[in-house]
């Protein structure tokens, strides 16, 4: 799944988002559609994380396959 896929199906993903981030209010999550930075800040604030940790949590939990591809690309580039 890509961020674009997630955006196209955002409202249908709210239950999944609520499951992944249990301290987040589903109605608040609905407002962050399309804005990764604000979503990461909200997740950080509601889950006692730094902004960097919030951004990483969003990427790892919402787009784990994309994270794996990015990591794989970094490893190949390092070789």
N, CA, C and O atoms as a Tripos MOL2 file, in Angstrom:
@<TRIPOS>MOLECULE
protein
  316   315    79     0     0
PROTEIN
NO_CHARGES

@<TRIPOS>ATOM
      1 N           0.8410   -1.1740    0.0000 N.3       1 UNK1
      2 CA          0.0000    0.0000    0.0000 C.3       1 UNK1
      3 C           0.8810    1.2300    0.0000 C.2       1 UNK1
      4 O           1.9070    1.2700    0.6800 O.2       1 UNK1
      5 N           0.4860    2.2240   -0.7550 N.am      2 UNK2
      6 CA          1.2110    3.4810   -0.7990 C.3       2 UNK2
      7 C           0.4090    4.5450   -0.0560 C.2       2 UNK2
      8 O          -0.7460    4.3220    0.3080 O.2       2 UNK2
      9 N           1.0310    5.7090    0.1670 N.am      3 UNK3
     10 CA          0.3170    6.8120    0.8090 C.3       3 UNK3
     11 C          -0.8800    7.2210   -0.0520 C.2       3 UNK3
     12 O          -1.9370    7.5440    0.4890 O.2       3 UNK3
     13 N          -0.7380    7.2150   -1.3630 N.am      4 UNK4
     14 CA         -1.8410    7.5380   -2.2700 C.3       4 UNK4
     15 C          -3.0060    6.5790   -2.1100 C.2       4 UNK4
     16 O          -4.1620    7.0010   -2.0980 O.2       4 UNK4
     17 N          -2.7100    5.2770   -1.9870 N.am      5 UNK5
     18 CA         -3.7680    4.2810   -1.7520 C.3       5 UNK5
     19 C          -4.4930    4.5820   -0.4450 C.2       5 UNK5
     20 O          -5.7200    4.5140   -0.3720 O.2       5 UNK5
     21 N          -3.7340    4.9070    0.5640 N.am      6 UNK6
     22 CA         -4.3080    5.2080    1.8640 C.3       6 UNK6
     23 C          -5.2100    6.4390    1.7910 C.2       6 UNK6
     24 O          -6.2890    6.4580    2.3830 O.2       6 UNK6
     25 N          -4.7720    7.4520    1.0760 N.am      7 UNK7
     26 CA         -5.5680    8.6800    0.9460 C.3       7 UNK7
     27 C          -6.8750    8.4310    0.2210 C.2       7 UNK7
     28 O          -7.9130    8.9700    0.6060 O.2       7 UNK7
     29 N          -6.8370    7.6290   -0.8150 N.am      8 UNK8
     30 CA         -8.0630    7.3410   -1.5730 C.3       8 UNK8
     31 C          -9.0880    6.6180   -0.7150 C.2       8 UNK8
     32 O         -10.2890    6.7230   -0.9620 O.2       8 UNK8
     33 N          -8.6300    5.8960    0.2760 N.am      9 UNK9
     34 CA         -9.5040    5.0650    1.1020 C.3       9 UNK9
     35 C          -9.4750    5.5340    2.5670 C.2       9 UNK9
     36 O          -9.7200    4.7370    3.4720 O.2       9 UNK9
     37 N          -9.1790    6.8080    2.8010 N.am     10 UNK10
     38 CA         -8.9280    7.3290    4.1450 C.3      10 UNK10
     39 C         -10.0580    7.0330    5.1220 C.2      10 UNK10
     40 O          -9.8130    6.4950    6.2020 O.2      10 UNK10
     41 N         -11.2890    7.3750    4.7610 N.am     11 UNK11
     42 CA        -12.4000    7.1910    5.7030 C.3      11 UNK11
     43 C         -12.6490    5.7160    6.0200 C.2      11 UNK11
     44 O         -13.0680    5.3810    7.1280 O.2      11 UNK11
     45 N         -12.3970    4.8530    5.0680 N.am     12 UNK12
     46 CA        -12.5350    3.4220    5.3340 C.3      12 UNK12
     47 C         -11.3920    2.8940    6.1950 C.2      12 UNK12
     48 O         -11.5040    1.8240    6.7940 O.2      12 UNK12
     49 N         -10.3000    3.6410    6.2560 N.am     13 UNK13
     50 CA         -9.1390    3.2230    7.0460 C.3      13 UNK13
     51 C          -9.1680    3.7440    8.4780 C.2      13 UNK13
     52 O          -8.2810    3.4140    9.2660 O.2      13 UNK13
     53 N         -10.1690    4.5520    8.8330 N.am     14 UNK14
     54 CA        -10.1840    5.1620   10.1640 C.3      14 UNK14
     55 C         -10.2480    4.1290   11.2850 C.2      14 UNK14
     56 O          -9.6340    4.3200   12.3350 O.2      14 UNK14
     57 N         -10.9730    3.0520   11.0790 N.am     15 UNK15
     58 CA        -11.0290    2.0110   12.1110 C.3      15 UNK15
     59 C          -9.6530    1.3710   12.3030 C.2      15 UNK15
     60 O          -9.2280    1.1150   13.4290 O.2      15 UNK15
     61 N          -8.9690    1.1190   11.1960 N.am     16 UNK16
     62 CA         -7.6160    0.5660   11.2720 C.3      16 UNK16
     63 C          -6.6810    1.5450   11.9760 C.2      16 UNK16
     64 O          -5.8760    1.1510   12.8190 O.2      16 UNK16
     65 N          -6.7960    2.8270   11.6210 N.am     17 UNK17
     66 CA         -5.9710    3.8530   12.2710 C.3      17 UNK17
     67 C          -6.2220    3.8740   13.7750 C.2      17 UNK17
     68 O          -5.2830    3.9720   14.5660 O.2      17 UNK17
     69 N          -7.4770    3.7830   14.1600 N.am     18 UNK18
     70 CA         -7.8200    3.7850   15.5860 C.3      18 UNK18
     71 C          -7.2490    2.5580   16.2940 C.2      18 UNK18
     72 O          -6.8240    2.6430   17.4460 O.2      18 UNK18
     73 N          -7.2410    1.4270   15.6090 N.am     19 UNK19
     74 CA         -6.6510    0.2110   16.1850 C.3      19 UNK19
     75 C          -5.1370    0.3470   16.3260 C.2      19 UNK19
     76 O          -4.5610   -0.0900   17.3220 O.2      19 UNK19
     77 N          -4.4960    0.9540   15.3290 N.am     20 UNK20
     78 CA         -3.0430    1.1140   15.3450 C.3      20 UNK20
     79 C          -2.5820    2.1510   16.3570 C.2      20 UNK20
     80 O          -1.4980    2.0370   16.9290 O.2      20 UNK20
     81 N          -3.4180    3.1700   16.5720 N.am     21 UNK21
     82 CA         -3.0790    4.2680   17.4740 C.3      21 UNK21
     83 C          -4.2120    4.4330   18.4850 C.2      21 UNK21
     84 O          -5.0680    5.3020   18.3210 O.2      21 UNK21
     85 N          -4.2210    3.6020   19.5330 N.am     22 UNK22
     86 CA         -5.3670    3.5330   20.4450 C.3      22 UNK22
     87 C          -5.6570    4.8040   21.2460 C.2      22 UNK22
     88 O          -6.7740    4.9610   21.7390 O.2      22 UNK22
     89 N          -4.7110    5.6960   21.3910 N.am     23 UNK23
     90 CA         -4.9530    6.9260   22.1460 C.3      23 UNK23
     91 C          -5.4930    8.0460   21.2570 C.2      23 UNK23
     92 O          -5.7890    9.1370   21.7450 O.2      23 UNK23
     93 N          -5.6190    7.7860   19.9850 N.am     24 UNK24
     94 CA         -6.0890    8.8030   19.0410 C.3      24 UNK24
     95 C          -7.6120    8.7740   18.9410 C.2      24 UNK24
     96 O          -8.2340    7.7130   18.9980 O.2      24 UNK24
     97 N          -8.1860    9.9420   18.7940 N.am     25 UNK25
     98 CA         -9.6290   10.0850   18.6220 C.3      25 UNK25
     99 C          -9.9500    9.8980   17.1330 C.2      25 UNK25
    100 O          -9.4030   10.6140   16.2940 O.2      25 UNK25
    101 N         -10.8300    8.9450   16.7950 N.am     26 UNK26
    102 CA        -11.1490    8.7030   15.3760 C.3      26 UNK26
    103 C         -11.6230    9.9480   14.6270 C.2      26 UNK26
    104 O         -11.3000   10.1220   13.4520 O.2      26 UNK26
    105 N         -12.3830   10.8110   15.2960 N.am     27 UNK27
    106 CA        -12.8370   12.0240   14.6060 C.3      27 UNK27
    107 C         -11.6630   12.9670   14.3400 C.2      27 UNK27
    108 O         -11.6610   13.6890   13.3430 O.2      27 UNK27
    109 N         -10.6750   12.9650   15.2210 N.am     28 UNK28
    110 CA         -9.4750   13.7760   14.9880 C.3      28 UNK28
    111 C          -8.6630   13.1980   13.8410 C.2      28 UNK28
    112 O          -8.1420   13.9450   13.0120 O.2      28 UNK28
    113 N          -8.5500   11.8770   13.7850 N.am     29 UNK29
    114 CA         -7.7970   11.2370   12.7040 C.3      29 UNK29
    115 C          -8.3910   11.5740   11.3410 C.2      29 UNK29
    116 O          -7.6550   11.7260   10.3660 O.2      29 UNK29
    117 N          -9.6960   11.6920   11.2670 N.am     30 UNK30
    118 CA        -10.3580   12.0060    9.9960 C.3      30 UNK30
    119 C          -9.9140   13.3570    9.4510 C.2      30 UNK30
    120 O          -9.8930   13.5560    8.2360 O.2      30 UNK30
    121 N          -9.5630   14.2750   10.3240 N.am     31 UNK31
    122 CA         -9.1690   15.6280    9.8930 C.3      31 UNK31
    123 C          -7.7760   15.6880    9.2740 C.2      31 UNK31
    124 O          -7.4640   16.6520    8.5750 O.2      31 UNK31
    125 N          -6.9360   14.6900    9.5100 N.am     32 UNK32
    126 CA         -5.5530   14.7520    9.0470 C.3      32 UNK32
    127 C          -5.3350   14.1400    7.6750 C.2      32 UNK32
    128 O          -4.1900   13.9720    7.2540 O.2      32 UNK32
    129 N          -6.3930   13.8060    6.9760 N.am     33 UNK33
    130 CA         -6.2920   13.1910    5.6490 C.3      33 UNK33
    131 C          -5.3880   14.0390    4.7500 C.2      33 UNK33
    132 O          -5.6520   15.2140    4.4950 O.2      33 UNK33
    133 N          -4.3410   13.4160    4.2930 N.am     34 UNK34
    134 CA         -3.4700   14.0790    3.3360 C.3      34 UNK34
    135 C          -2.3230   14.8540    3.9290 C.2      34 UNK34
    136 O          -1.4470   15.3060    3.1910 O.2      34 UNK34
    137 N          -2.2940   15.0240    5.2310 N.am     35 UNK35
    138 CA         -1.2230   15.8080    5.8250 C.3      35 UNK35
    139 C          -0.4290   14.9320    6.7920 C.2      35 UNK35
    140 O          -0.7770   14.7940    7.9650 O.2      35 UNK35
    141 N           0.6260   14.3560    6.2760 N.am     36 UNK36
    142 CA          1.4600   13.4490    7.0800 C.3      36 UNK36
    143 C           2.0590   14.1340    8.2910 C.2      36 UNK36
    144 O           2.1210   13.5590    9.3770 O.2      36 UNK36
    145 N           2.5010   15.3760    8.0960 N.am     37 UNK37
    146 CA          3.1460   16.1080    9.1870 C.3      37 UNK37
    147 C           2.2140   16.3330   10.3640 C.2      37 UNK37
    148 O           2.5940   16.1010   11.5120 O.2      37 UNK37
    149 N           0.9950   16.7830   10.0890 N.am     38 UNK38
    150 CA          0.0220   17.0070   11.1630 C.3      38 UNK38
    151 C          -0.3940   15.6930   11.8130 C.2      38 UNK38
    152 O          -0.5720   15.6250   13.0290 O.2      38 UNK38
    153 N          -0.5500   14.6520   11.0010 N.am     39 UNK39
    154 CA         -0.8950   13.3350   11.5490 C.3      39 UNK39
    155 C           0.2260   12.8410   12.4600 C.2      39 UNK39
    156 O          -0.0370   12.3500   13.5570 O.2      39 UNK39
    157 N           1.4650   12.9680   12.0150 N.am     40 UNK40
    158 CA          2.6040   12.5290   12.8290 C.3      40 UNK40
    159 C           2.6750   13.3230   14.1320 C.2      40 UNK40
    160 O           2.9570   12.7550   15.1870 O.2      40 UNK40
    161 N           2.4250   14.6240   14.0700 N.am     41 UNK41
    162 CA          2.4520   15.4520   15.2820 C.3      41 UNK41
    163 C           1.3520   15.0330   16.2410 C.2      41 UNK41
    164 O           1.5810   14.9430   17.4480 O.2      41 UNK41
    165 N           0.1570   14.7750   15.7170 N.am     42 UNK42
    166 CA         -0.9610   14.3410   16.5610 C.3      42 UNK42
    167 C          -0.6660   12.9880   17.2150 C.2      42 UNK42
    168 O          -0.9120   12.7990   18.4070 O.2      42 UNK42
    169 N          -0.1430   12.0600   16.4320 N.am     43 UNK43
    170 CA          0.2040   10.7420   16.9750 C.3      43 UNK43
    171 C           1.2830   10.8940   18.0550 C.2      43 UNK43
    172 O           1.2060   10.2530   19.1030 O.2      43 UNK43
    173 N           2.2650   11.7240   17.8030 N.am     44 UNK44
    174 CA          3.3150   11.9590   18.7990 C.3      44 UNK44
    175 C           2.7130   12.5330   20.0790 C.2      44 UNK44
    176 O           3.0330   12.0790   21.1770 O.2      44 UNK44
    177 N           1.8450   13.5260   19.9360 N.am     45 UNK45
    178 CA          1.2380   14.1670   21.1040 C.3      45 UNK45
    179 C           0.3620   13.2100   21.9050 C.2      45 UNK45
    180 O           0.3870   13.2340   23.1360 O.2      45 UNK45
    181 N          -0.4090   12.3740   21.2250 N.am     46 UNK46
    182 CA         -1.3560   11.5010   21.9270 C.3      46 UNK46
    183 C          -0.7290   10.2010   22.4230 C.2      46 UNK46
    184 O          -1.3440    9.4830   23.2120 O.2      46 UNK46
    185 N           0.4760    9.8920   21.9760 N.am     47 UNK47
    186 CA          1.1150    8.6370   22.3710 C.3      47 UNK47
    187 C           2.4550    8.8550   23.0660 C.2      47 UNK47
    188 O           3.2690    7.9370   23.1620 O.2      47 UNK47
    189 N           2.6760   10.0790   23.5510 N.am     48 UNK48
    190 CA          3.8830   10.4030   24.3110 C.3      48 UNK48
    191 C           5.1590   10.0470   23.5400 C.2      48 UNK48
    192 O           6.0520    9.3730   24.0550 O.2      48 UNK48
    193 N           5.2150   10.5200   22.2940 N.am     49 UNK49
    194 CA          6.3650   10.2870   21.4260 C.3      49 UNK49
    195 C           6.9600   11.6150   20.9970 C.2      49 UNK49
    196 O           6.3080   12.6560   21.0840 O.2      49 UNK49
    197 N           8.2000   11.5740   20.5340 N.am     50 UNK50
    198 CA          8.7630   12.7570   19.8910 C.3      50 UNK50
    199 C           8.1460   12.8700   18.4940 C.2      50 UNK50
    200 O           7.5160   11.9270   18.0150 O.2      50 UNK50
    201 N           8.3240   14.0060   17.8490 N.am     51 UNK51
    202 CA          7.8090   14.1780   16.4960 C.3      51 UNK51
    203 C           8.4310   13.1490   15.5530 C.2      51 UNK51
    204 O           7.7390   12.5790   14.7090 O.2      51 UNK51
    205 N           9.7220   12.9150   15.6940 N.am     52 UNK52
    206 CA         10.4010   11.9270   14.8480 C.3      52 UNK52
    207 C           9.8290   10.5260   15.0770 C.2      52 UNK52
    208 O           9.6060    9.7800   14.1240 O.2      52 UNK52
    209 N           9.5960   10.1780   16.3250 N.am     53 UNK53
    210 CA          9.0120    8.8730   16.6390 C.3      53 UNK53
    211 C           7.5840    8.7700   16.1080 C.2      53 UNK53
    212 O           7.1730    7.7130   15.6290 O.2      53 UNK53
    213 N           6.8300    9.8630   16.1930 N.am     54 UNK54
    214 CA          5.4680    9.8770   15.6560 C.3      54 UNK54
    215 C           5.4570    9.6630   14.1550 C.2      54 UNK54
    216 O           4.6470    8.8970   13.6340 O.2      54 UNK54
    217 N           6.3640   10.3440   13.4600 N.am     55 UNK55
    218 CA          6.4640   10.1820   12.0070 C.3      55 UNK55
    219 C           6.8630    8.7550   11.6470 C.2      55 UNK55
    220 O           6.3260    8.1740   10.7040 O.2      55 UNK55
    221 N           7.7990    8.1990   12.3940 N.am     56 UNK56
    222 CA          8.2290    6.8250   12.1430 C.3      56 UNK56
    223 C           7.0890    5.8400   12.4200 C.2      56 UNK56
    224 O           6.9080    4.8750   11.6770 O.2      56 UNK56
    225 N           6.3290    6.0800   13.4750 N.am     57 UNK57
    226 CA          5.2000    5.2030   13.7950 C.3      57 UNK57
    227 C           4.1620    5.2290   12.6790 C.2      57 UNK57
    228 O           3.6170    4.1880   12.3110 O.2      57 UNK57
    229 N           3.8900    6.4020   12.1470 N.am     58 UNK58
    230 CA          2.9340    6.5120   11.0370 C.3      58 UNK58
    231 C           3.4310    5.7050    9.8530 C.2      58 UNK58
    232 O           2.6810    4.9160    9.2770 O.2      58 UNK58
    233 N           4.6840    5.8950    9.4870 N.am     59 UNK59
    234 CA          5.2380    5.1780    8.3410 C.3      59 UNK59
    235 C           5.2600    3.6660    8.5640 C.2      59 UNK59
    236 O           4.8550    2.8960    7.6920 O.2      59 UNK59
    237 N           5.7290    3.2560    9.7160 N.am     60 UNK60
    238 CA          5.8890    1.8190    9.9730 C.3      60 UNK60
    239 C           4.5570    1.0990   10.1300 C.2      60 UNK60
    240 O           4.4140   -0.0420    9.6910 O.2      60 UNK60
    241 N           3.5880    1.7540   10.7480 N.am     61 UNK61
    242 CA          2.3070    1.0870   10.9920 C.3      61 UNK61
    243 C           1.3480    1.1930    9.8230 C.2      61 UNK61
    244 O           0.6050    0.2520    9.5420 O.2      61 UNK61
    245 N           1.3540    2.3300    9.1360 N.am     62 UNK62
    246 CA          0.4120    2.5030    8.0300 C.3      62 UNK62
    247 C           0.9570    1.9560    6.7240 C.2      62 UNK62
    248 O           0.2020    1.4390    5.9010 O.2      62 UNK62
    249 N           2.2560    2.0670    6.5300 N.am     63 UNK63
    250 CA          2.8540    1.6790    5.2510 C.3      63 UNK63
    251 C           4.0470    0.7650    5.4690 C.2      63 UNK63
    252 O           5.1530    1.0800    5.0310 O.2      63 UNK63
    253 N           3.8420   -0.3660    6.1400 N.am     64 UNK64
    254 CA          5.0060   -1.2190    6.4320 C.3      64 UNK64
    255 C           5.7020   -1.7420    5.1930 C.2      64 UNK64
    256 O           6.9210   -1.9100    5.2060 O.2      64 UNK64
    257 N           4.9700   -2.0050    4.1230 N.am     65 UNK65
    258 CA          5.6250   -2.5070    2.9140 C.3      65 UNK65
    259 C           6.4680   -1.4220    2.2620 C.2      65 UNK65
    260 O           7.5360   -1.7110    1.7210 O.2      65 UNK65
    261 N           6.0070   -0.1850    2.3050 N.am     66 UNK66
    262 CA          6.7940    0.9190    1.7420 C.3      66 UNK66
    263 C           8.0630    1.1170    2.5560 C.2      66 UNK66
    264 O           9.1200    1.4000    1.9920 O.2      66 UNK66
    265 N           7.9740    0.9740    3.8580 N.am     67 UNK67
    266 CA          9.1430    1.1090    4.7300 C.3      67 UNK67
    267 C          10.1800    0.0400    4.3910 C.2      67 UNK67
    268 O          11.3800    0.3120    4.3540 O.2      67 UNK67
    269 N           9.7030   -1.1690    4.1450 N.am     68 UNK68
    270 CA         10.6080   -2.2490    3.7760 C.3      68 UNK68
    271 C          11.3060   -1.9860    2.4650 C.2      68 UNK68
    272 O          12.4890   -2.2920    2.3200 O.2      68 UNK68
    273 N          10.5860   -1.4190    1.4990 N.am     69 UNK69
    274 CA         11.1910   -1.0910    0.2110 C.3      69 UNK69
    275 C          12.2270    0.0110    0.3580 C.2      69 UNK69
    276 O          13.2830   -0.0450   -0.2720 O.2      69 UNK69
    277 N          11.9420    1.0090    1.1780 N.am     70 UNK70
    278 CA         12.8920    2.0980    1.3880 C.3      70 UNK70
    279 C          14.1580    1.5800    2.0620 C.2      70 UNK70
    280 O          15.2680    1.9600    1.6900 O.2      70 UNK70
    281 N          13.9850    0.7170    3.0480 N.am     71 UNK71
    282 CA         15.1310    0.1490    3.7440 C.3      71 UNK71
    283 C          15.9540   -0.7050    2.7810 C.2      71 UNK71
    284 O          17.1830   -0.6590    2.8070 O.2      71 UNK71
    285 N          15.2910   -1.4740    1.9440 N.am     72 UNK72
    286 CA         15.9860   -2.3000    0.9770 C.3      72 UNK72
    287 C          16.7910   -1.4220    0.0050 C.2      72 UNK72
    288 O          17.9280   -1.7490   -0.3330 O.2      72 UNK72
    289 N          16.2010   -0.3210   -0.4360 N.am     73 UNK73
    290 CA         16.8990    0.5910   -1.3440 C.3      73 UNK73
    291 C          18.1210    1.1930   -0.6650 C.2      73 UNK73
    292 O          19.1650    1.3500   -1.2990 O.2      73 UNK73
    293 N          18.0060    1.5320    0.6150 N.am     74 UNK74
    294 CA         19.1340    2.0850    1.3510 C.3      74 UNK74
    295 C          20.2650    1.0570    1.4620 C.2      74 UNK74
    296 O          21.4370    1.4050    1.3220 O.2      74 UNK74
    297 N          19.9200   -0.1770    1.7070 N.am     75 UNK75
    298 CA         20.9360   -1.2260    1.8320 C.3      75 UNK75
    299 C          21.6440   -1.4590    0.4990 C.2      75 UNK75
    300 O          22.8620   -1.6330    0.4580 O.2      75 UNK75
    301 N          20.8810   -1.4630   -0.5800 N.am     76 UNK76
    302 CA         21.4860   -1.6580   -1.9070 C.3      76 UNK76
    303 C          22.4140   -0.4890   -2.2290 C.2      76 UNK76
    304 O          23.5060   -0.6940   -2.7580 O.2      76 UNK76
    305 N          21.9880    0.7300   -1.9130 N.am     77 UNK77
    306 CA         22.8040    1.9090   -2.1840 C.3      77 UNK77
    307 C          24.0880    1.9020   -1.3680 C.2      77 UNK77
    308 O          25.1060    2.4420   -1.8020 O.2      77 UNK77
    309 N          24.0430    1.2960   -0.1950 N.am     78 UNK78
    310 CA         25.2110    1.2600    0.6720 C.3      78 UNK78
    311 C          26.2470    0.2260    0.2200 C.2      78 UNK78
    312 O          27.4050    0.2870    0.6340 O.2      78 UNK78
    313 N          25.8370   -0.7150   -0.6200 N.am     79 UNK79
    314 CA         26.7590   -1.7720   -1.0440 C.3      79 UNK79
    315 C          27.8060   -1.3070   -1.9880 C.2      79 UNK79
    316 O          28.6430   -2.0990   -2.4200 O.2      79 UNK79
@<TRIPOS>BOND
     1     1     2 1
     2     2     3 1
     3     3     4 2
     4     3     5 am
     5     5     6 1
     6     6     7 1
     7     7     8 2
     8     7     9 am
     9     9    10 1
    10    10    11 1
    11    11    12 2
    12    11    13 am
    13    13    14 1
    14    14    15 1
    15    15    16 2
    16    15    17 am
    17    17    18 1
    18    18    19 1
    19    19    20 2
    20    19    21 am
    21    21    22 1
    22    22    23 1
    23    23    24 2
    24    23    25 am
    25    25    26 1
    26    26    27 1
    27    27    28 2
    28    27    29 am
    29    29    30 1
    30    30    31 1
    31    31    32 2
    32    31    33 am
    33    33    34 1
    34    34    35 1
    35    35    36 2
    36    35    37 am
    37    37    38 1
    38    38    39 1
    39    39    40 2
    40    39    41 am
    41    41    42 1
    42    42    43 1
    43    43    44 2
    44    43    45 am
    45    45    46 1
    46    46    47 1
    47    47    48 2
    48    47    49 am
    49    49    50 1
    50    50    51 1
    51    51    52 2
    52    51    53 am
    53    53    54 1
    54    54    55 1
    55    55    56 2
    56    55    57 am
    57    57    58 1
    58    58    59 1
    59    59    60 2
    60    59    61 am
    61    61    62 1
    62    62    63 1
    63    63    64 2
    64    63    65 am
    65    65    66 1
    66    66    67 1
    67    67    68 2
    68    67    69 am
    69    69    70 1
    70    70    71 1
    71    71    72 2
    72    71    73 am
    73    73    74 1
    74    74    75 1
    75    75    76 2
    76    75    77 am
    77    77    78 1
    78    78    79 1
    79    79    80 2
    80    79    81 am
    81    81    82 1
    82    82    83 1
    83    83    84 2
    84    83    85 am
    85    85    86 1
    86    86    87 1
    87    87    88 2
    88    87    89 am
    89    89    90 1
    90    90    91 1
    91    91    92 2
    92    91    93 am
    93    93    94 1
    94    94    95 1
    95    95    96 2
    96    95    97 am
    97    97    98 1
    98    98    99 1
    99    99   100 2
   100    99   101 am
   101   101   102 1
   102   102   103 1
   103   103   104 2
   104   103   105 am
   105   105   106 1
   106   106   107 1
   107   107   108 2
   108   107   109 am
   109   109   110 1
   110   110   111 1
   111   111   112 2
   112   111   113 am
   113   113   114 1
   114   114   115 1
   115   115   116 2
   116   115   117 am
   117   117   118 1
   118   118   119 1
   119   119   120 2
   120   119   121 am
   121   121   122 1
   122   122   123 1
   123   123   124 2
   124   123   125 am
   125   125   126 1
   126   126   127 1
   127   127   128 2
   128   127   129 am
   129   129   130 1
   130   130   131 1
   131   131   132 2
   132   131   133 am
   133   133   134 1
   134   134   135 1
   135   135   136 2
   136   135   137 am
   137   137   138 1
   138   138   139 1
   139   139   140 2
   140   139   141 am
   141   141   142 1
   142   142   143 1
   143   143   144 2
   144   143   145 am
   145   145   146 1
   146   146   147 1
   147   147   148 2
   148   147   149 am
   149   149   150 1
   150   150   151 1
   151   151   152 2
   152   151   153 am
   153   153   154 1
   154   154   155 1
   155   155   156 2
   156   155   157 am
   157   157   158 1
   158   158   159 1
   159   159   160 2
   160   159   161 am
   161   161   162 1
   162   162   163 1
   163   163   164 2
   164   163   165 am
   165   165   166 1
   166   166   167 1
   167   167   168 2
   168   167   169 am
   169   169   170 1
   170   170   171 1
   171   171   172 2
   172   171   173 am
   173   173   174 1
   174   174   175 1
   175   175   176 2
   176   175   177 am
   177   177   178 1
   178   178   179 1
   179   179   180 2
   180   179   181 am
   181   181   182 1
   182   182   183 1
   183   183   184 2
   184   183   185 am
   185   185   186 1
   186   186   187 1
   187   187   188 2
   188   187   189 am
   189   189   190 1
   190   190   191 1
   191   191   192 2
   192   191   193 am
   193   193   194 1
   194   194   195 1
   195   195   196 2
   196   195   197 am
   197   197   198 1
   198   198   199 1
   199   199   200 2
   200   199   201 am
   201   201   202 1
   202   202   203 1
   203   203   204 2
   204   203   205 am
   205   205   206 1
   206   206   207 1
   207   207   208 2
   208   207   209 am
   209   209   210 1
   210   210   211 1
   211   211   212 2
   212   211   213 am
   213   213   214 1
   214   214   215 1
   215   215   216 2
   216   215   217 am
   217   217   218 1
   218   218   219 1
   219   219   220 2
   220   219   221 am
   221   221   222 1
   222   222   223 1
   223   223   224 2
   224   223   225 am
   225   225   226 1
   226   226   227 1
   227   227   228 2
   228   227   229 am
   229   229   230 1
   230   230   231 1
   231   231   232 2
   232   231   233 am
   233   233   234 1
   234   234   235 1
   235   235   236 2
   236   235   237 am
   237   237   238 1
   238   238   239 1
   239   239   240 2
   240   239   241 am
   241   241   242 1
   242   242   243 1
   243   243   244 2
   244   243   245 am
   245   245   246 1
   246   246   247 1
   247   247   248 2
   248   247   249 am
   249   249   250 1
   250   250   251 1
   251   251   252 2
   252   251   253 am
   253   253   254 1
   254   254   255 1
   255   255   256 2
   256   255   257 am
   257   257   258 1
   258   258   259 1
   259   259   260 2
   260   259   261 am
   261   261   262 1
   262   262   263 1
   263   263   264 2
   264   263   265 am
   265   265   266 1
   266   266   267 1
   267   267   268 2
   268   267   269 am
   269   269   270 1
   270   270   271 1
   271   271   272 2
   272   271   273 am
   273   273   274 1
   274   274   275 1
   275   275   276 2
   276   275   277 am
   277   277   278 1
   278   278   279 1
   279   279   280 2
   280   279   281 am
   281   281   282 1
   282   282   283 1
   283   283   284 2
   284   283   285 am
   285   285   286 1
   286   286   287 1
   287   287   288 2
   288   287   289 am
   289   289   290 1
   290   290   291 1
   291   291   292 2
   292   291   293 am
   293   293   294 1
   294   294   295 1
   295   295   296 2
   296   295   297 am
   297   297   298 1
   298   298   299 1
   299   299   300 2
   300   299   301 am
   301   301   302 1
   302   302   303 1
   303   303   304 2
   304   303   305 am
   305   305   306 1
   306   306   307 1
   307   307   308 2
   308   307   309 am
   309   309   310 1
   310   310   311 1
   311   311   312 2
   312   311   313 am
   313   313   314 1
   314   314   315 1
   315   315   316 2
@<TRIPOS>SUBSTRUCTURE
     1 UNK1         2 RESIDUE 1 A UNK
     2 UNK2         6 RESIDUE 1 A UNK
     3 UNK3        10 RESIDUE 1 A UNK
     4 UNK4        14 RESIDUE 1 A UNK
     5 UNK5        18 RESIDUE 1 A UNK
     6 UNK6        22 RESIDUE 1 A UNK
     7 UNK7        26 RESIDUE 1 A UNK
     8 UNK8        30 RESIDUE 1 A UNK
     9 UNK9        34 RESIDUE 1 A UNK
    10 UNK10       38 RESIDUE 1 A UNK
    11 UNK11       42 RESIDUE 1 A UNK
    12 UNK12       46 RESIDUE 1 A UNK
    13 UNK13       50 RESIDUE 1 A UNK
    14 UNK14       54 RESIDUE 1 A UNK
    15 UNK15       58 RESIDUE 1 A UNK
    16 UNK16       62 RESIDUE 1 A UNK
    17 UNK17       66 RESIDUE 1 A UNK
    18 UNK18       70 RESIDUE 1 A UNK
    19 UNK19       74 RESIDUE 1 A UNK
    20 UNK20       78 RESIDUE 1 A UNK
    21 UNK21       82 RESIDUE 1 A UNK
    22 UNK22       86 RESIDUE 1 A UNK
    23 UNK23       90 RESIDUE 1 A UNK
    24 UNK24       94 RESIDUE 1 A UNK
    25 UNK25       98 RESIDUE 1 A UNK
    26 UNK26      102 RESIDUE 1 A UNK
    27 UNK27      106 RESIDUE 1 A UNK
    28 UNK28      110 RESIDUE 1 A UNK
    29 UNK29      114 RESIDUE 1 A UNK
    30 UNK30      118 RESIDUE 1 A UNK
    31 UNK31      122 RESIDUE 1 A UNK
    32 UNK32      126 RESIDUE 1 A UNK
    33 UNK33      130 RESIDUE 1 A UNK
    34 UNK34      134 RESIDUE 1 A UNK
    35 UNK35      138 RESIDUE 1 A UNK
    36 UNK36      142 RESIDUE 1 A UNK
    37 UNK37      146 RESIDUE 1 A UNK
    38 UNK38      150 RESIDUE 1 A UNK
    39 UNK39      154 RESIDUE 1 A UNK
    40 UNK40      158 RESIDUE 1 A UNK
    41 UNK41      162 RESIDUE 1 A UNK
    42 UNK42      166 RESIDUE 1 A UNK
    43 UNK43      170 RESIDUE 1 A UNK
    44 UNK44      174 RESIDUE 1 A UNK
    45 UNK45      178 RESIDUE 1 A UNK
    46 UNK46      182 RESIDUE 1 A UNK
    47 UNK47      186 RESIDUE 1 A UNK
    48 UNK48      190 RESIDUE 1 A UNK
    49 UNK49      194 RESIDUE 1 A UNK
    50 UNK50      198 RESIDUE 1 A UNK
    51 UNK51      202 RESIDUE 1 A UNK
    52 UNK52      206 RESIDUE 1 A UNK
    53 UNK53      210 RESIDUE 1 A UNK
    54 UNK54      214 RESIDUE 1 A UNK
    55 UNK55      218 RESIDUE 1 A UNK
    56 UNK56      222 RESIDUE 1 A UNK
    57 UNK57      226 RESIDUE 1 A UNK
    58 UNK58      230 RESIDUE 1 A UNK
    59 UNK59      234 RESIDUE 1 A UNK
    60 UNK60      238 RESIDUE 1 A UNK
    61 UNK61      242 RESIDUE 1 A UNK
    62 UNK62      246 RESIDUE 1 A UNK
    63 UNK63      250 RESIDUE 1 A UNK
    64 UNK64      254 RESIDUE 1 A UNK
    65 UNK65      258 RESIDUE 1 A UNK
    66 UNK66      262 RESIDUE 1 A UNK
    67 UNK67      266 RESIDUE 1 A UNK
    68 UNK68      270 RESIDUE 1 A UNK
    69 UNK69      274 RESIDUE 1 A UNK
    70 UNK70      278 RESIDUE 1 A UNK
    71 UNK71      282 RESIDUE 1 A UNK
    72 UNK72      286 RESIDUE 1 A UNK
    73 UNK73      290 RESIDUE 1 A UNK
    74 UNK74      294 RESIDUE 1 A UNK
    75 UNK75      298 RESIDUE 1 A UNK
    76 UNK76      302 RESIDUE 1 A UNK
    77 UNK77      306 RESIDUE 1 A UNK
    78 UNK78      310 RESIDUE 1 A UNK
    79 UNK79      314 RESIDUE 1 A UNK
